[in-house]
Amino acid sequence: MHITRVTAPAIPDLASRLAPGPRPQPRTPHWLAWLEARLARRAERRQLLALEPRELRDIGLTPAEAWALARAPRRR
């Protein structure tokens, strides 16, 4: 005769039952995304204005074109 040991089913402890699941990633608010884009655009325009005429020629721009691009009205 063969006797098998019977064990009770495993019950998860209370701490594992109450542990929160993975937290959702917080969404970036619309105004914050807008502000980040605006600041990045401003930095790019300042860098464009800081280029020397020789550097502007390397990228195919004249100083007047660079100034016009940097001073262009902001996009919405």
Buried (B, 14 or more C-beta within 10 A) or exposed (E): EEEEEEEEEEEEEEEEEEEEEEEEEEEEEEEEEEEEEEEEEEEEBEEBEEBEEEEBEEEEBEEEEBBEEBEEEEEE
